[in-house]
Amino acid sequence: MSETQKQQKQQEQSKVRGDHCLNVFVSHELKTSLKELAQKYDRTTADIVRAVLRIGIPMMEGLSQAEEVMVREYVQLFRKLRQVKALKEI
């Protein structure tokens, strides 16, 4: 068996053995909310968690990008104001 075949077989086995699973500790309130949503819409808690993650990840990425832009622009504004103050002192 070649080396690449061995690696491929190991990757397939690791997928089966739970490499794709995620254990997350959440507050009791959040778990209760997720369970209530699942019961309300007749879905499993896992389905609700997957949906929340699918929806929430792009939102989180957008928020993080917006935050980066805000910080960058704030730093630029601060530098400009500092330059103006330095010019006034001259």
PASEBA-1860 file (N, C-alpha, C; in nm, 3 decimals):
! residues 90
1> MSETQKQQ> 0.085/-0.117/0.000/0.000/0.000/0.000/0.089/0.124/0.000 ~ 0.064/0.218/-0.090/0.149/0.336/-0.099/0.121/0.431/0.018 ~ 0.211/0.525/0.036/0.200/0.621/0.148/0.076/0.708/0.135 ~ 0.044/0.752/0.016/-0.076/0.836/-0.004/-0.204/0.757/0.025 ~ -0.205/0.630/-0.011/-0.322/0.546/0.018/-0.340/0.529/0.169 ~ -0.228/0.513/0.241/-0.233/0.499/0.386/-0.289/0.627/0.449 ~ -0.241/0.742/0.401/-0.289/0.870/0.455/-0.437/0.889/0.427 ~ -0.478/0.852/0.307/-0.619/0.866/0.270/-0.706/0.777/0.358
9> KQQEQSKV> -0.660/0.656/0.384/-0.734/0.563/0.468/-0.744/0.616/0.610 ~ -0.636/0.674/0.661/-0.637/0.731/0.796/-0.734/0.848/0.804 ~ -0.739/0.932/0.700/-0.830/1.045/0.698/-0.975/0.997/0.698 ~ -1.004/0.895/0.621/-1.140/0.840/0.617/-1.179/0.783/0.753 ~ -1.086/0.713/0.817/-1.114/0.656/0.948/-1.135/0.765/1.052 ~ -1.056/0.872/1.046/-1.070/0.979/1.144/-1.205/1.049/1.129 ~ -1.257/1.061/1.005/-1.389/1.120/0.985/-1.496/1.036/1.051 ~ -1.483/0.906/1.040/-1.581/0.815/1.097/-1.574/0.818/1.249
17> RGDHCLNV> -1.457/0.837/1.303/-1.437/0.828/1.448/-1.469/0.958/1.522 ~ -1.527/1.056/1.457/-1.571/1.174/1.529/-1.486/1.298/1.511 ~ -1.404/1.300/1.409/-1.321/1.417/1.384/-1.408/1.538/1.349 ~ -1.527/1.513/1.305/-1.618/1.618/1.264/-1.710/1.662/1.378 ~ -1.696/1.604/1.494/-1.782/1.637/1.608/-1.725/1.755/1.685 ~ -1.814/1.824/1.755/-1.774/1.941/1.830/-1.847/1.939/1.964 ~ -1.772/1.946/2.072/-1.832/1.954/2.206/-1.818/2.097/2.255 ~ -1.930/2.156/2.293/-1.931/2.295/2.337/-2.005/2.304/2.469
25> FVSHELKT> -1.947/2.373/2.565/-2.013/2.397/2.692/-2.086/2.530/2.681 ~ -2.214/2.531/2.715/-2.295/2.652/2.710/-2.366/2.668/2.845 ~ -2.420/2.786/2.866/-2.492/2.811/2.990/-2.622/2.730/2.992 ~ -2.674/2.711/3.108/-2.799/2.637/3.123/-2.912/2.709/3.050 ~ -2.911/2.842/3.056/-3.015/2.921/2.990/-3.012/2.902/2.839 ~ -2.892/2.902/2.780/-2.880/2.884/2.636/-2.926/2.744/2.595 ~ -2.888/2.645/2.671/-2.930/2.508/2.641/-3.082/2.496/2.649 ~ -3.141/2.558/2.748/-3.286/2.555/2.761/-3.352/2.623/2.642
33> SLKELAQK> -3.297/2.737/2.599/-3.352/2.808/2.482/-3.344/2.722/2.357 ~ -3.232/2.655/2.338/-3.216/2.568/2.221/-3.314/2.452/2.225 ~ -3.332/2.394/2.342/-3.427/2.282/2.355/-3.570/2.329/2.330 ~ -3.605/2.447/2.380/-3.739/2.500/2.358/-3.764/2.528/2.210 ~ -3.664/2.584/2.143/-3.677/2.607/1.998/-3.698/2.476/1.924 ~ -3.619/2.377/1.961/-3.629/2.246/1.896/-3.768/2.186/1.916 ~ -3.818/2.197/2.037/-3.950/2.141/2.065/-4.059/2.221/1.993 ~ -4.046/2.352/1.991/-4.147/2.439/1.928/-4.160/2.409/1.779
41> YDRTTADI> -4.047/2.387/1.712/-4.048/2.366/1.567/-4.033/2.219/1.528 ~ -4.048/2.130/1.624/-4.043/1.986/1.601/-3.916/1.944/1.528 ~ -3.805/1.985/1.584/-3.674/1.948/1.530/-3.587/1.896/1.644 ~ -3.475/1.838/1.607/-3.382/1.795/1.712/-3.299/1.915/1.757 ~ -3.247/1.903/1.877/-3.161/2.010/1.928/-3.038/2.027/1.839 ~ -2.987/1.917/1.788/-2.870/1.922/1.699/-2.902/2.001/1.572 ~ -3.023/1.981/1.517/-3.063/2.056/1.398/-3.067/2.205/1.426 ~ -3.120/2.241/1.542/-3.128/2.383/1.580/-2.987/2.440/1.595
49> VRAVLRIG> -2.899/2.368/1.661/-2.762/2.415/1.680/-2.692/2.431/1.545 ~ -2.709/2.335/1.455/-2.648/2.346/1.322/-2.700/2.469/1.248 ~ -2.831/2.493/1.256/-2.890/2.608/1.188/-2.837/2.739/1.246 ~ -2.828/2.745/1.378/-2.777/2.866/1.443/-2.632/2.891/1.402 ~ -2.553/2.786/1.395/-2.413/2.803/1.353/-2.404/2.846/1.207 ~ -2.485/2.785/1.120/-2.484/2.822/0.978/-2.520/2.969/0.959 ~ -2.617/3.014/1.035/-2.661/3.153/1.024/-2.564/3.247/1.097 ~ -2.518/3.204/1.212/-2.437/3.291/1.297/-2.296/3.314/1.251
57> IPMMEGLS> -2.235/3.217/1.186/-2.096/3.232/1.143/-2.080/3.346/1.043 ~ -2.161/3.352/0.936/-2.148/3.466/0.844/-2.175/3.600/0.913 ~ -2.270/3.601/1.007/-2.299/3.725/1.079/-2.178/3.766/1.164 ~ -2.116/3.669/1.228/-2.000/3.698/1.312/-1.883/3.748/1.227 ~ -1.865/3.688/1.110/-1.760/3.734/1.020/-1.785/3.878/0.977 ~ -1.909/3.911/0.945/-1.944/4.047/0.907/-1.920/4.146/1.019 ~ -1.959/4.109/1.140/-1.936/4.196/1.255/-1.787/4.217/1.280 ~ -1.710/4.110/1.268/-1.565/4.121/1.290/-1.499/4.210/1.186
65> QAEEVMVR> -1.541/4.197/1.061/-1.487/4.282/0.955/-1.524/4.428/0.979 ~ -1.647/4.453/1.018/-1.690/4.589/1.047/-1.611/4.649/1.164 ~ -1.586/4.566/1.264/-1.508/4.612/1.378/-1.366/4.648/1.337 ~ -1.305/4.566/1.251/-1.170/4.595/1.202/-1.167/4.728/1.128 ~ -1.266/4.752/1.042/-1.273/4.876/0.966/-1.288/4.994/1.061 ~ -1.376/4.980/1.160/-1.398/5.088/1.256/-1.270/5.123/1.332 ~ -1.200/5.022/1.378/-1.076/5.045/1.453/-0.973/5.112/1.364 ~ -0.959/5.062/1.241/-0.863/5.121/1.147/-0.895/5.268/1.120
73> EYVQLFRK> -1.023/5.298/1.097/-1.063/5.436/1.069/-1.047/5.524/1.192 ~ -1.074/5.469/1.310/-1.057/5.545/1.433/-0.910/5.580/1.454 ~ -0.822/5.487/1.428/-0.677/5.513/1.443/-0.634/5.621/1.344 ~ -0.683/5.613/1.220/-0.649/5.715/1.120/-0.698/5.853/1.164 ~ -0.820/5.860/1.215/-0.877/5.986/1.262/-0.796/6.040/1.379 ~ -0.760/5.954/1.471/-0.680/5.994/1.586/-0.545/6.051/1.542 ~ -0.482/5.987/1.445/-0.353/6.035/1.395/-0.367/6.172/1.329 ~ -0.476/6.191/1.251/-0.499/6.320/1.187/-0.521/6.429/1.291
81> LRQVKALK> -0.600/6.399/1.392/-0.624/6.498/1.498/-0.496/6.532/1.573 ~ -0.412/6.434/1.593/-0.284/6.458/1.661/-0.194/6.547/1.576 ~ -0.196/6.524/1.443/-0.117/6.607/1.352/-0.167/6.750/1.353 ~ -0.299/6.768/1.351/-0.357/6.902/1.353/-0.320/6.972/1.482 ~ -0.325/6.903/1.592/-0.289/6.961/1.723/-0.142/7.001/1.722 ~ -0.056/6.917/1.665/0.087/6.946/1.657/0.112/7.070/1.571 ~ 0.038/7.086/1.461/0.051/7.203/1.375/0.007/7.330/1.447 ~ -0.097/7.323/1.526/-0.146/7.439/1.599/-0.046/7.487/1.703
89> EI> 0.029/7.392/1.760/0.128/7.426/1.864/0.248/7.496/1.805 ~ 0.273/7.479/1.675/0.391/7.541/1.612/0.372/7.685/1.591
END
